[in-house]
Amino acid sequence: DSGVTQTPKHLITATGQRVTLRCSPRSGDLSVYWYQQSLDQGLQFLIHYYNGEERAKGNILERFSAQQFPDLHSELNLSSLELGDSALYFCASSMTGRSEAFFGQGTRLTVV
Amino acid sequence: KNEVEQSPQNLTAQEGEFITINCSYSVGISALHWLQQHPGGGIVSLFMLSSGKKKHGRLIATINIQEKHSSLHITASHPRDSAVYICAVRSPGNTGKLIFGQGTTLQVKP
């Protein structure tokens, strides 16, 4: 158990809908990262938050947004969902942007 | 060309064999990670390296910064080592951004 908790584990939704994925980091970790793993693109970095502030952005679509709350949990919001958004979404956390990251078990999103 | 290349893409070994997975990268990095992903999807961090060599049980990871190359070795392989092994490099600075290789699928047969 990495100590990083993601909910839900599985999510099935229809095209055009909006979903929210939640991540609770390890105790004491200030950095939260979101990654997308799809069959055709592999693992890709989406976004990094540190202590409530956005630190870095990767290949995150405009339809996607994230935030980190004062209690350090983070949410990834995916809207106007398309079939191609079906993927595993991972959250990871670390103490800082330079330290080892620990991954959650992922949320498997299926868009039908 | 991908910024992080792993070889081989697929590897089948007999139980007990010594296994090597290679990772080459073309960008500047602050650290390199080796990750393990089992069927069912969860990712486990095995090593984070910025120089030299690290060992944990039967796993050994090395990195050569000058050559931009890292290797993951598994000694006395076991069927429970069957998984996808992923190399990821961390961008310089404090962004925490990881760039991932495509993964190596390892199957260890009893």
Backbone of each chain as ProteinMPNN parsed JSONL, in Angstrom:
{"seq_chain_A": "DSGVTQTPKHLITATGQRVTLRCSPRSGDLSVYWYQQSLDQGLQFLIHYYNGEERAKGNILERFSAQQFPDLHSELNLSSLELGDSALYFCASSMTGRSEAFFGQGTRLTVV", "coords_chain_A": {"N_chain_A": [[0.852, -1.198, 0.0], [0.74, 2.08, -1.054], [-0.04, 4.332, 0.267], [-1.287, 6.352, -1.034], [-4.45, 7.318, -1.998], [-6.972, 6.666, -4.289], [-10.109, 7.508, -5.63], [-13.087, 7.11, -7.639], [-12.424, 3.529, -8.052], [-13.217, 2.404, -10.425], [-14.997, 3.706, -13.217], [-17.725, 4.243, -15.214], [-19.043, 5.986, -17.861], [-21.044, 8.156, -19.967], [-20.51, 9.543, -23.273], [-19.891, 13.051, -23.481], [-20.456, 13.62, -20.866], [-19.523, 14.697, -17.483], [-16.951, 14.075, -15.128], [-15.504, 13.525, -11.88], [-12.443, 12.848, -10.47], [-10.826, 11.648, -7.586], [-8.118, 12.222, -5.313], [-6.223, 11.306, -2.551], [-3.342, 12.27, -0.999], [-0.261, 10.776, 0.311], [0.315, 10.961, 3.822], [1.713, 13.979, 4.818], [2.822, 14.566, 2.353], [3.236, 17.115, -0.014], [3.119, 17.534, -2.691], [1.167, 16.726, -5.517], [0.487, 14.701, -8.287], [-0.935, 14.176, -11.523], [-1.564, 11.609, -13.857], [-2.113, 10.177, -17.077], [-2.917, 7.076, -18.501], [-3.108, 5.567, -21.463], [-3.962, 3.149, -24.009], [-2.862, 3.723, -26.52], [-1.167, 5.915, -26.139], [0.417, 5.476, -23.936], [1.885, 6.209, -20.708], [1.289, 9.463, -19.55], [2.216, 12.637, -18.354], [0.067, 14.832, -16.68], [-0.528, 17.043, -14.845], [0.848, 18.961, -12.112], [0.525, 19.72, -8.748], [1.51, 21.724, -6.031], [1.264, 22.101, -2.705], [-1.239, 23.339, -2.927], [-0.95, 24.99, -5.106], [-0.684, 25.322, -8.654], [2.008, 23.731, -10.219], [3.241, 22.666, -12.478], [2.392, 21.978, -15.868], [1.377, 19.445, -18.123], [0.555, 17.416, -20.847], [-2.269, 18.21, -20.805], [-5.644, 18.34, -21.58], [-7.822, 21.057, -22.557], [-10.377, 20.593, -21.717], [-10.055, 19.323, -19.386], [-9.447, 19.767, -15.919], [-7.819, 20.59, -12.84], [-7.481, 20.647, -9.254], [-6.019, 21.447, -6.07], [-6.789, 21.072, -2.764], [-7.053, 22.854, 0.467], [-6.688, 20.818, 2.412], [-4.964, 19.209, 1.128], [-5.833, 17.167, -0.531], [-6.631, 16.179, -3.895], [-8.417, 16.917, -6.89], [-9.385, 15.774, -10.089], [-10.956, 17.01, -12.803], [-12.917, 16.019, -15.464], [-14.39, 16.917, -18.422], [-17.052, 17.108, -20.92], [-16.793, 14.536, -22.053], [-15.087, 12.226, -24.188], [-14.884, 9.305, -26.318], [-12.214, 8.674, -26.584], [-11.1, 9.477, -24.213], [-11.14, 7.439, -22.485], [-9.301, 5.642, -20.216], [-6.652, 4.778, -17.897], [-6.324, 6.614, -14.997], [-3.892, 7.983, -13.057], [-2.884, 9.032, -9.847], [-0.225, 10.515, -8.089], [1.948, 11.086, -5.277], [4.317, 13.18, -3.54], [6.885, 14.395, -1.287], [8.141, 16.749, -2.121], [8.702, 18.469, -5.286], [11.002, 17.29, -6.058], [11.419, 14.869, -4.862], [10.988, 11.278, -4.325], [8.202, 9.792, -5.902], [5.025, 8.395, -5.059], [2.612, 6.118, -6.119], [-0.941, 6.015, -6.596], [-3.596, 3.513, -6.875], [-4.96, 3.95, -9.152], [-7.638, 5.13, -11.316], [-9.934, 3.612, -13.322], [-11.28, 4.753, -16.162], [-14.027, 4.48, -18.226], [-15.464, 5.465, -21.15], [-18.49, 5.473, -22.736]], "CA_chain_A": [[0.0, 0.0, 0.0], [1.595, 3.262, -1.193], [-0.539, 5.432, 1.092], [-2.026, 7.274, -1.888], [-5.784, 6.75, -2.209], [-7.737, 7.228, -5.389], [-11.492, 7.049, -5.765], [-13.394, 5.689, -7.494], [-11.498, 2.627, -8.756], [-13.753, 2.238, -11.775], [-16.034, 4.676, -13.55], [-18.245, 4.117, -16.57], [-19.919, 7.121, -18.108], [-21.371, 8.341, -21.367], [-19.877, 10.681, -23.934], [-20.487, 14.339, -23.17], [-20.627, 13.797, -19.427], [-18.426, 15.241, -16.679], [-16.653, 13.247, -13.961], [-14.467, 14.022, -10.97], [-11.605, 11.817, -9.862], [-10.304, 12.185, -6.336], [-6.852, 11.662, -4.854], [-5.702, 11.704, -1.237], [-1.914, 11.95, -0.996], [0.323, 10.237, 1.538], [0.421, 11.936, 4.896], [2.947, 14.763, 4.782], [3.219, 14.926, 0.989], [2.652, 18.38, -0.463], [2.984, 17.485, -4.156], [0.263, 15.749, -6.124], [0.631, 14.635, -9.742], [-1.921, 13.366, -12.24], [-1.068, 11.003, -15.075], [-3.085, 9.421, -17.873], [-2.333, 5.94, -19.213], [-3.995, 5.016, -22.475], [-3.317, 2.082, -24.776], [-2.087, 4.218, -27.657], [-0.198, 6.956, -25.76], [1.209, 5.124, -22.756], [1.738, 7.084, -19.546], [1.602, 10.86, -19.83], [2.061, 13.589, -17.262], [-0.981, 15.818, -16.916], [-0.402, 18.259, -14.072], [1.475, 18.841, -10.792], [0.183, 20.73, -7.766], [2.331, 21.722, -4.813], [0.697, 22.878, -1.592], [-2.397, 24.093, -3.383], [-0.7, 25.814, -6.29], [-0.249, 24.59, -9.847], [3.457, 23.853, -10.368], [3.626, 22.352, -13.855], [1.341, 21.384, -16.71], [1.841, 18.625, -19.233], [-0.381, 17.265, -21.966], [-3.625, 18.208, -20.265], [-6.6, 18.977, -22.478], [-8.564, 22.189, -21.97], [-11.594, 20.037, -21.117], [-9.671, 18.755, -18.101], [-8.911, 20.729, -14.959], [-7.512, 19.972, -11.555], [-7.191, 21.556, -8.161], [-5.591, 20.845, -4.814], [-7.515, 21.762, -1.699], [-6.234, 23.122, 1.653], [-6.294, 19.594, 3.126], [-3.995, 18.639, 0.187], [-6.372, 16.226, -1.506], [-6.736, 16.786, -5.214], [-9.468, 16.411, -7.785], [-9.198, 15.952, -11.532], [-12.265, 17.12, -13.428], [-12.898, 15.734, -16.896], [-15.705, 17.303, -18.923], [-17.341, 16.858, -22.342], [-15.999, 13.328, -22.267], [-15.073, 11.568, -25.495], [-14.477, 7.902, -26.227], [-10.762, 8.633, -26.461], [-10.673, 9.792, -22.844], [-11.092, 6.177, -21.744], [-7.896, 5.418, -19.824], [-6.351, 4.704, -16.468], [-5.829, 7.897, -14.485], [-3.128, 7.771, -11.832], [-2.422, 10.123, -9.016], [0.96, 10.198, -7.301], [2.296, 12.178, -4.374], [5.674, 13.198, -3.001], [7.059, 15.505, -0.348], [8.406, 17.935, -2.937], [8.818, 18.139, -6.699], [12.282, 16.622, -6.329], [11.543, 13.61, -4.129], [10.375, 10.099, -4.916], [6.739, 9.838, -5.939], [4.315, 7.152, -4.777], [1.422, 6.105, -6.971], [-2.188, 5.373, -6.211], [-3.958, 2.334, -7.651], [-5.546, 4.37, -10.421], [-9.069, 5.084, -11.612], [-10.152, 3.205, -14.714], [-12.429, 5.464, -16.73], [-14.528, 3.981, -19.501], [-16.475, 6.346, -21.733], [-19.244, 4.665, -23.716]], "C_chain_A": [[0.893, 1.256, 0.0], [1.19, 4.38, -0.247], [-1.28, 6.482, 0.299], [-3.364, 6.608, -2.244], [-6.497, 7.46, -3.334], [-9.147, 6.648, -5.386], [-12.149, 7.76, -6.942], [-12.356, 4.83, -8.207], [-11.92, 2.459, -10.207], [-14.878, 3.237, -11.982], [-16.441, 4.437, -14.998], [-19.233, 5.249, -16.776], [-20.115, 7.3, -19.618], [-20.623, 9.53, -21.951], [-20.643, 11.955, -23.598], [-20.632, 14.637, -21.697], [-19.373, 14.39, -18.78], [-18.219, 14.329, -15.477], [-15.574, 13.922, -13.132], [-13.757, 12.844, -10.342], [-10.926, 12.438, -8.645], [-9.026, 11.464, -5.927], [-6.514, 12.214, -3.482], [-4.236, 11.315, -1.17], [-1.487, 11.275, 0.305], [0.405, 11.354, 2.573], [1.758, 12.659, 4.809], [3.394, 15.181, 3.393], [2.476, 16.184, 0.538], [2.409, 18.399, -1.975], [2.025, 16.389, -4.577], [0.392, 15.856, -7.645], [-0.519, 13.809, -10.31], [-1.309, 12.893, -13.547], [-2.212, 10.264, -15.758], [-2.347, 8.277, -18.566], [-3.362, 5.387, -20.18], [-3.217, 4.008, -23.304], [-2.424, 2.645, -25.869], [-0.999, 5.207, -27.257], [0.7, 6.572, -24.598], [0.922, 6.083, -21.61], [2.15, 8.505, -19.906], [1.329, 11.707, -18.594], [0.981, 14.605, -17.623], [-0.701, 17.13, -16.183], [0.193, 17.961, -12.698], [1.003, 20.013, -9.932], [1.093, 20.587, -6.566], [1.676, 22.662, -3.808], [-0.4, 23.838, -2.071], [-2.191, 24.905, -4.642], [-0.245, 24.948, -7.466], [1.235, 24.833, -10.062], [3.897, 23.613, -11.802], [2.456, 21.699, -14.571], [1.982, 20.569, -17.816], [0.808, 18.602, -20.324], [-1.827, 17.192, -21.487], [-4.547, 18.983, -21.197], [-7.316, 20.118, -21.756], [-9.84, 21.727, -21.293], [-11.324, 19.452, -19.724], [-9.163, 19.876, -17.197], [-8.663, 20.002, -13.649], [-7.392, 21.054, -10.5], [-6.725, 20.754, -6.962], [-6.146, 21.706, -3.691], [-6.614, 21.986, -0.49], [-5.849, 21.865, 2.433], [-5.376, 18.721, 2.267], [-4.57, 17.555, -0.715], [-6.57, 16.963, -2.827], [-7.883, 16.148, -5.992], [-9.104, 16.74, -9.225], [-10.582, 15.915, -12.158], [-12.134, 16.939, -14.927], [-14.283, 16.032, -17.44], [-15.812, 17.037, -20.424], [-16.606, 15.61, -22.81], [-16.192, 12.735, -23.652], [-14.604, 10.133, -25.301], [-12.972, 7.784, -25.972], [-10.228, 9.003, -25.088], [-10.644, 8.549, -21.964], [-9.637, 5.827, -21.466], [-7.848, 5.116, -18.339], [-5.789, 6.055, -16.045], [-5.176, 7.637, -13.133], [-2.852, 9.096, -11.146], [-1.161, 9.629, -8.303], [1.225, 11.363, -6.36], [3.74, 12.053, -3.937], [5.797, 14.388, -2.061], [7.277, 16.817, -1.096], [8.463, 17.496, -4.395], [10.105, 17.401, -7.03], [12.386, 15.242, -5.674], [10.742, 12.49, -4.792], [8.859, 10.176, -4.816], [6.165, 8.447, -5.709], [2.951, 7.212, -5.448], [0.222, 5.48, -6.275], [-2.491, 4.215, -7.142], [-4.638, 2.687, -8.973], [-7.063, 4.317, -10.436], [-9.195, 4.696, -13.078], [-11.428, 3.842, -15.207], [-12.78, 4.855, -18.087], [-15.633, 4.911, -19.973], [-17.177, 5.571, -22.842], [-20.206, 5.55, -24.528]], "O_chain_A": [[1.688, 1.469, 0.916], [1.984, 5.282, 0.018], [-1.846, 7.41, 0.878], [-3.395, 5.478, -2.729], [-6.617, 8.685, -3.344], [-9.344, 5.453, -5.167], [-11.806, 8.908, -7.224], [-11.49, 5.365, -8.9], [-11.081, 2.382, -11.104], [-15.613, 3.573, -11.053], [-15.599, 4.43, -15.897], [-20.143, 5.451, -15.972], [-19.434, 6.671, -20.427], [-20.163, 10.41, -21.224], [-21.866, 11.948, -23.45], [-20.901, 15.775, -21.312], [-18.332, 14.561, -19.415], [-19.185, 13.86, -14.874], [-14.831, 14.774, -13.618], [-14.381, 11.958, -9.759], [-10.509, 13.596, -8.67], [-8.867, 10.265, -6.158], [-6.515, 13.426, -3.268], [-3.916, 10.131, -1.275], [-2.249, 11.212, 1.27], [0.546, 12.53, 2.237], [2.81, 12.025, 4.735], [4.25, 16.054, 3.256], [1.259, 16.298, 0.689], [1.597, 19.178, -2.473], [2.067, 15.271, -4.062], [0.404, 16.95, -8.209], [-1.011, 12.877, -9.675], [-0.636, 13.646, -14.251], [-3.147, 9.792, -15.112], [-1.281, 8.481, -19.147], [-4.367, 4.807, -19.768], [-1.986, 4.003, -23.311], [-1.345, 2.11, -26.124], [0.0, 5.331, -27.966], [1.66, 7.285, -24.306], [-0.146, 6.692, -21.547], [3.212, 8.731, -20.487], [0.339, 11.51, -17.888], [0.977, 15.164, -18.719], [-0.641, 18.193, -16.8], [0.061, 16.851, -12.182], [1.079, 21.167, -10.353], [1.41, 19.478, -6.136], [1.556, 23.864, -4.044], [-0.458, 24.996, -1.657], [-3.146, 25.452, -5.193], [0.483, 23.971, -7.29], [1.686, 25.979, -10.088], [4.814, 24.272, -12.293], [1.652, 20.979, -13.979], [3.007, 20.959, -18.377], [0.248, 19.635, -20.688], [-2.521, 16.209, -21.745], [-4.271, 20.128, -21.556], [-7.407, 20.146, -20.528], [-10.337, 22.397, -20.388], [-12.253, 19.129, -18.984], [-8.524, 20.818, -17.664], [-9.227, 18.939, -13.391], [-7.223, 22.232, -10.816], [-6.991, 19.557, -6.845], [-5.981, 22.926, -3.686], [-5.538, 21.395, -0.404], [-4.789, 21.84, 3.058], [-5.052, 17.6, 2.658], [-3.861, 17.06, -1.592], [-6.664, 18.189, -2.872], [-8.254, 14.996, -5.767], [-8.593, 17.816, -9.535], [-11.294, 14.915, -12.058], [-11.342, 17.618, -15.581], [-15.263, 15.456, -16.966], [-14.818, 16.78, -21.104], [-15.897, 15.621, -23.816], [-17.289, 12.739, -24.211], [-14.014, 9.784, -24.278], [-12.522, 6.905, -25.238], [-9.034, 8.86, -24.827], [-10.177, 8.601, -20.827], [-8.833, 5.728, -22.393], [-8.851, 5.187, -17.629], [-4.871, 6.574, -16.681], [-5.808, 7.145, -12.198], [-2.621, 10.123, -11.783], [-1.058, 8.451, -7.959], [0.786, 12.486, -6.608], [4.319, 10.967, -3.959], [4.94, 15.271, -2.034], [6.691, 17.848, -0.765], [8.299, 16.317, -4.71], [10.283, 16.936, -8.156], [13.355, 14.521, -5.915], [9.935, 12.725, -5.692], [8.305, 10.57, -3.789], [6.753, 7.445, -6.117], [2.236, 8.21, -5.361], [0.352, 4.549, -5.48], [-1.744, 3.956, -8.085], [-4.861, 1.816, -9.814], [-7.688, 3.571, -9.682], [-8.642, 5.353, -13.961], [-12.521, 3.522, -14.739], [-11.932, 4.735, -18.972], [-16.623, 5.118, -19.27], [-16.537, 5.075, -23.769], [-20.92, 5.05, -25.397]]}, "seq_chain_B": "KNEVEQSPQNLTAQEGEFITINCSYSVGISALHWLQQHPGGGIVSLFMLSSGKKKHGRLIATINIQEKHSSLHITASHPRDSAVYICAVRSPGNTGKLIFGQGTTLQVKP", "coords_chain_B": {"N_chain_B": [[11.313, 10.393, -32.665], [11.198, 8.851, -29.477], [11.635, 10.448, -26.283], [12.418, 8.886, -24.194], [13.588, 5.711, -24.31], [13.022, 2.264, -24.149], [14.399, -1.03, -23.92], [14.398, -4.617, -23.981], [11.136, -4.533, -25.693], [9.455, -6.6, -25.089], [9.912, -9.461, -23.058], [10.746, -12.746, -22.357], [11.462, -15.073, -19.908], [13.079, -17.838, -18.233], [12.394, -19.185, -15.037], [14.686, -18.211, -12.545], [16.606, -17.129, -14.189], [18.904, -14.451, -15.046], [18.02, -11.132, -15.548], [17.961, -8.33, -17.703], [16.933, -5.046, -18.252], [16.87, -2.286, -20.362], [17.285, 1.288, -20.54], [17.293, 4.225, -22.328], [17.812, 7.719, -22.665], [17.146, 11.004, -23.967], [17.067, 13.541, -23.058], [17.768, 16.258, -20.707], [18.011, 15.429, -17.254], [16.863, 15.235, -13.824], [16.588, 13.081, -12.232], [16.086, 9.501, -12.39], [13.543, 7.1, -12.694], [12.543, 3.786, -11.881], [9.752, 1.84, -12.443], [7.155, -0.479, -11.551], [4.532, -2.289, -12.953], [1.807, -4.216, -12.353], [-0.461, -6.676, -13.811], [-3.817, -5.552, -13.77], [-3.132, -3.12, -12.971], [-1.955, -1.364, -10.907], [0.713, 0.869, -9.981], [4.02, 0.584, -8.878], [6.672, 2.141, -7.26], [9.999, 1.398, -7.854], [12.739, 2.202, -7.839], [14.491, 5.3, -7.409], [16.878, 7.132, -9.033], [19.811, 9.132, -9.173], [22.436, 8.953, -9.644], [25.037, 6.467, -10.065], [24.409, 3.39, -8.459], [21.787, 1.308, -7.232], [20.449, -1.059, -4.918], [17.949, -3.43, -4.183], [16.901, -6.035, -2.555], [16.458, -8.579, -4.859], [16.703, -6.922, -6.961], [18.482, -4.634, -8.989], [19.532, -1.423, -9.844], [21.099, 0.684, -12.182], [22.754, 3.669, -13.263], [24.119, 5.665, -15.85], [25.108, 8.715, -16.185], [26.558, 10.25, -18.014], [26.405, 8.741, -20.36], [23.712, 8.691, -20.653], [21.986, 6.558, -19.875], [20.349, 3.788, -18.394], [20.064, 0.794, -16.471], [18.015, -1.928, -15.442], [18.303, -4.642, -13.393], [17.354, -7.972, -12.732], [17.946, -10.447, -10.501], [18.041, -14.015, -10.208], [15.378, -14.637, -11.256], [11.789, -14.794, -10.836], [8.504, -16.221, -11.216], [6.685, -14.393, -10.043], [7.803, -11.982, -10.611], [6.848, -11.244, -13.025], [5.602, -8.703, -14.954], [4.976, -5.313, -16.059], [7.67, -3.237, -16.678], [8.676, 0.01, -16.169], [10.501, 2.742, -17.278], [11.201, 6.012, -16.218], [11.936, 9.443, -16.62], [12.858, 12.267, -14.714], [12.195, 15.643, -15.129], [14.516, 18.411, -15.075], [14.773, 20.804, -12.33], [11.966, 21.947, -10.38], [9.576, 20.933, -11.232], [8.624, 18.36, -11.149], [7.854, 16.818, -13.237], [7.412, 13.82, -15.019], [8.752, 11.885, -17.661], [7.851, 9.182, -19.573], [9.049, 5.922, -20.507], [8.089, 3.401, -22.923], [7.643, 1.043, -21.702], [8.503, -2.291, -20.602], [7.476, -5.496, -21.106], [7.572, -8.179, -19.043], [7.738, -11.638, -18.806], [8.026, -14.308, -16.695], [8.664, -17.628, -16.747], [7.762, -20.629, -15.028]], "CA_chain_B": [[11.978, 9.512, -31.71], [10.789, 9.118, -28.106], [12.682, 10.968, -25.409], [12.834, 7.774, -23.335], [13.451, 4.452, -25.059], [13.34, 1.057, -23.392], [14.566, -2.278, -24.664], [13.472, -4.903, -25.076], [9.729, -4.226, -25.406], [8.915, -7.818, -24.495], [10.97, -10.356, -22.605], [10.306, -13.98, -21.712], [12.603, -15.722, -19.26], [12.811, -18.989, -17.381], [12.641, -18.929, -13.613], [16.078, -18.328, -12.143], [17.494, -16.398, -15.093], [19.294, -13.059, -14.798], [17.302, -10.31, -16.524], [18.378, -6.933, -17.827], [16.087, -4.147, -19.039], [17.647, -1.075, -20.613], [16.572, 2.545, -20.736], [18.113, 5.331, -22.819], [17.044, 8.953, -22.73], [17.817, 12.008, -24.793], [16.838, 14.866, -22.47], [18.379, 16.468, -19.401], [17.168, 14.91, -16.192], [17.332, 15.391, -12.452], [16.57, 11.733, -11.655], [15.45, 8.479, -13.217], [12.74, 6.181, -11.891], [12.067, 2.51, -12.399], [8.433, 1.538, -11.915], [6.631, -1.803, -11.884], [3.073, -2.281, -13.072], [1.261, -5.56, -12.483], [-1.802, -6.761, -14.394], [-4.708, -4.973, -12.771], [-2.838, -1.716, -13.208], [-1.281, -0.511, -9.932], [2.122, 1.178, -10.237], [4.866, 0.602, -7.687], [7.981, 2.741, -7.492], [11.071, 0.491, -7.441], [13.953, 2.97, -7.566], [14.752, 6.632, -7.955], [18.331, 7.223, -9.13], [20.399, 10.275, -9.866], [23.799, 8.547, -10.001], [25.533, 5.22, -9.504], [23.756, 2.098, -8.418], [21.007, 1.002, -6.027], [20.052, -2.472, -4.838], [16.882, -3.737, -3.239], [16.603, -7.454, -2.715], [17.016, -9.155, -6.101], [16.672, -5.881, -7.992], [19.61, -3.704, -9.009], [19.389, -0.399, -10.879], [22.306, 1.478, -12.391], [22.592, 4.775, -14.195], [25.324, 6.318, -16.34], [24.6, 10.033, -16.586], [27.274, 10.703, -19.22], [25.895, 8.004, -21.517], [22.242, 8.812, -20.649], [21.535, 5.17, -19.951], [20.123, 3.101, -17.129], [19.666, -0.605, -16.575], [17.384, -2.6, -14.307], [18.641, -6.06, -13.401], [16.663, -8.845, -11.782], [18.687, -11.694, -10.321], [17.236, -15.183, -9.805], [14.007, -14.22, -11.558], [10.709, -15.634, -10.312], [7.242, -15.886, -11.912], [6.004, -13.212, -9.468], [8.402, -10.776, -11.195], [6.151, -10.952, -14.285], [4.968, -7.39, -14.84], [5.531, -4.317, -16.978], [8.661, -2.386, -16.025], [8.629, 1.302, -16.85], [11.533, 3.723, -16.962], [10.694, 7.382, -16.328], [12.943, 10.427, -16.248], [12.309, 13.461, -14.091], [12.751, 16.861, -15.704], [15.264, 19.243, -14.122], [13.981, 21.806, -11.635], [11.017, 21.522, -9.354], [8.256, 20.668, -11.822], [8.202, 17.0, -10.85], [7.327, 16.189, -14.444], [8.027, 12.572, -15.457], [8.574, 11.434, -19.041], [7.867, 7.733, -19.435], [9.296, 5.001, -21.598], [6.897, 2.665, -23.344], [7.493, -0.132, -20.849], [8.988, -3.619, -20.999], [6.62, -6.541, -20.542], [8.383, -9.329, -18.653], [7.06, -12.857, -18.366], [8.955, -15.304, -16.178], [7.975, -18.927, -16.745], [8.303, -21.55, -14.009]], "C_chain_B": [[11.532, 9.893, -30.301], [11.964, 9.611, -27.277], [13.221, 9.89, -24.463], [12.534, 6.476, -24.073], [13.861, 3.288, -24.176], [13.543, -0.111, -24.343], [14.873, -3.399, -23.685], [12.051, -4.473, -24.718], [9.064, -5.392, -24.7], [10.049, -8.764, -24.166], [10.344, -11.562, -21.918], [11.534, -14.682, -21.163], [12.132, -16.947, -18.498], [13.141, -18.607, -15.943], [14.117, -19.154, -13.291], [17.039, -17.535, -13.02], [17.767, -14.978, -14.603], [18.707, -12.214, -15.918], [17.837, -8.896, -16.511], [17.395, -6.193, -18.728], [16.831, -2.82, -19.154], [16.758, 0.121, -20.888], [17.569, 3.6, -21.197], [17.241, 6.566, -22.951], [17.848, 10.03, -23.424], [17.675, 13.42, -24.227], [17.618, 15.003, -21.168], [17.437, 16.0, -18.31], [17.736, 15.289, -14.828], [17.371, 14.034, -11.747], [15.878, 10.793, -12.625], [14.736, 7.507, -12.288], [12.55, 4.866, -12.635], [10.778, 2.171, -11.659], [8.019, 0.148, -12.356], [5.112, -1.71, -11.915], [2.598, -3.704, -13.325], [-0.051, -5.522, -13.236], [-2.816, -6.315, -13.354], [-4.357, -3.529, -12.557], [-2.017, -0.941, -12.208], [0.2, -0.332, -10.251], [2.858, 1.271, -8.919], [6.211, 1.214, -8.067], [9.053, 1.802, -6.97], [12.311, 1.267, -7.01], [13.801, 4.393, -8.084], [16.266, 6.827, -7.882], [18.727, 8.562, -9.708], [21.855, 9.995, -10.23], [24.039, 7.14, -9.476], [24.582, 4.044, -9.589], [22.95, 1.992, -7.13], [20.572, -0.447, -6.092], [18.947, -2.62, -3.818], [16.473, -5.18, -3.463], [17.275, -7.998, -3.967], [17.068, -8.13, -7.242], [17.865, -4.95, -7.837], [19.347, -2.709, -10.131], [20.673, 0.398, -10.952], [21.979, 2.619, -13.35], [23.954, 5.331, -14.559], [24.872, 7.645, -16.929], [25.256, 10.5, -17.887], [26.723, 10.038, -20.469], [24.38, 8.078, -21.628], [21.595, 7.431, -20.782], [21.38, 4.602, -18.545], [19.738, 1.659, -17.411], [18.994, -1.048, -15.292], [17.699, -4.083, -14.437], [17.785, -6.778, -12.366], [17.466, -10.13, -11.701], [17.731, -12.783, -9.848], [15.751, -14.903, -10.013], [12.988, -15.279, -11.13], [9.431, -15.27, -11.054], [6.528, -14.658, -11.332], [6.631, -11.899, -9.941], [7.723, -10.386, -12.505], [5.325, -9.687, -14.117], [5.474, -6.532, -16.002], [6.461, -3.426, -16.181], [8.809, -1.11, -16.848], [9.753, 2.185, -16.336], [10.919, 5.114, -17.137], [11.786, 8.345, -15.888], [12.247, 11.677, -15.727], [12.996, 14.681, -14.676], [13.52, 17.645, -14.649], [14.35, 20.277, -13.474], [12.968, 21.168, -10.726], [9.647, 21.159, -9.915], [7.723, 19.295, -11.441], [7.723, 16.231, -12.053], [8.125, 14.932, -14.777], [7.719, 12.328, -16.924], [8.822, 9.936, -19.042], [8.345, 7.038, -20.699], [8.029, 4.205, -21.876], [6.686, 1.391, -22.533], [8.067, -1.391, -21.462], [8.113, -4.649, -20.309], [7.46, -7.787, -20.303], [7.477, -10.476, -18.242], [8.123, -13.846, -17.923], [8.194, -16.612, -16.034], [8.598, -19.849, -15.711], [9.044, -22.703, -14.663]], "O_chain_B": [[11.484, 11.072, -29.951], [13.117, 9.255, -27.519], [14.354, 9.983, -23.991], [11.388, 6.183, -24.414], [14.912, 3.317, -23.537], [12.947, -0.176, -25.418], [15.532, -3.173, -22.67], [11.784, -4.091, -23.579], [8.218, -5.204, -23.826], [11.028, -8.857, -24.906], [9.519, -11.421, -21.015], [12.526, -14.863, -21.869], [10.955, -17.081, -18.161], [14.045, -17.815, -15.68], [14.716, -20.147, -13.705], [18.179, -17.296, -12.621], [16.982, -14.391, -13.859], [18.87, -12.533, -17.096], [18.13, -8.332, -15.457], [17.068, -6.653, -19.822], [17.354, -2.299, -18.169], [15.642, -0.005, -21.393], [18.576, 3.84, -20.53], [16.067, 6.469, -23.307], [19.077, 9.977, -23.466], [18.114, 14.386, -24.851], [18.071, 14.013, -20.593], [16.22, 16.149, -18.418], [18.914, 15.617, -14.692], [18.104, 13.86, -10.774], [15.185, 11.218, -13.549], [15.254, 7.14, -11.234], [12.414, 4.841, -13.858], [10.714, 2.209, -10.43], [8.464, -0.35, -13.39], [4.489, -1.132, -11.024], [2.92, -4.319, -14.341], [-0.697, -4.477, -13.307], [-2.691, -6.662, -12.179], [-5.166, -2.767, -12.026], [-1.415, 0.064, -12.585], [0.86, -1.256, -10.727], [2.414, 1.926, -7.976], [6.81, 0.844, -9.076], [9.043, 1.438, -5.795], [12.867, 1.016, -5.94], [13.089, 4.654, -9.054], [16.866, 6.704, -6.814], [18.073, 9.076, -10.616], [22.444, 10.718, -11.034], [23.349, 6.674, -8.57], [24.026, 3.743, -10.645], [23.35, 2.5, -6.082], [20.352, -0.999, -7.171], [18.986, -2.028, -2.74], [15.789, -5.505, -4.433], [18.492, -7.899, -4.128], [17.443, -8.468, -8.365], [18.218, -4.533, -6.734], [18.981, -3.1, -11.24], [21.265, 0.746, -9.93], [21.041, 2.533, -14.143], [24.836, 5.459, -13.709], [24.324, 7.695, -18.03], [24.596, 11.074, -18.753], [26.585, 10.677, -21.512], [23.812, 7.578, -22.599], [20.781, 7.182, -21.67], [22.163, 4.892, -17.64], [19.162, 1.345, -18.453], [19.35, -0.607, -14.199], [17.403, -4.705, -15.458], [17.527, -6.263, -11.278], [17.648, -10.823, -12.702], [16.739, -12.506, -9.173], [14.965, -14.928, -9.065], [13.281, -16.473, -11.072], [9.279, -14.126, -11.483], [5.834, -13.954, -12.065], [6.073, -10.827, -9.71], [7.994, -9.313, -13.043], [4.457, -9.609, -13.247], [6.288, -6.972, -16.813], [6.085, -2.915, -15.126], [9.036, -1.151, -18.057], [9.936, 2.355, -15.13], [10.196, 5.356, -18.104], [12.481, 8.097, -14.903], [11.198, 12.085, -16.226], [14.224, 14.753, -14.719], [13.213, 17.554, -13.461], [13.283, 20.59, -14.002], [13.089, 20.002, -10.349], [8.668, 21.083, -9.172], [6.51, 19.084, -11.411], [7.234, 15.109, -11.918], [9.355, 14.96, -14.814], [6.594, 12.529, -17.382], [9.861, 9.467, -18.577], [8.086, 7.494, -21.813], [7.033, 4.319, -21.162], [5.653, 0.734, -22.668], [8.113, -1.541, -22.683], [8.017, -4.676, -19.082], [7.994, -8.378, -21.241], [6.566, -10.306, -17.433], [9.022, -14.183, -18.694], [7.211, -16.697, -15.298], [9.816, -19.856, -15.532], [9.565, -23.575, -13.968]]}, "name": "protein", "num_of_chains": 2, "seq": "DSGVTQTPKHLITATGQRVTLRCSPRSGDLSVYWYQQSLDQGLQFLIHYYNGEERAKGNILERFSAQQFPDLHSELNLSSLELGDSALYFCASSMTGRSEAFFGQGTRLTVVKNEVEQSPQNLTAQEGEFITINCSYSVGISALHWLQQHPGGGIVSLFMLSSGKKKHGRLIATINIQEKHSSLHITASHPRDSAVYICAVRSPGNTGKLIFGQGTTLQVKP"}
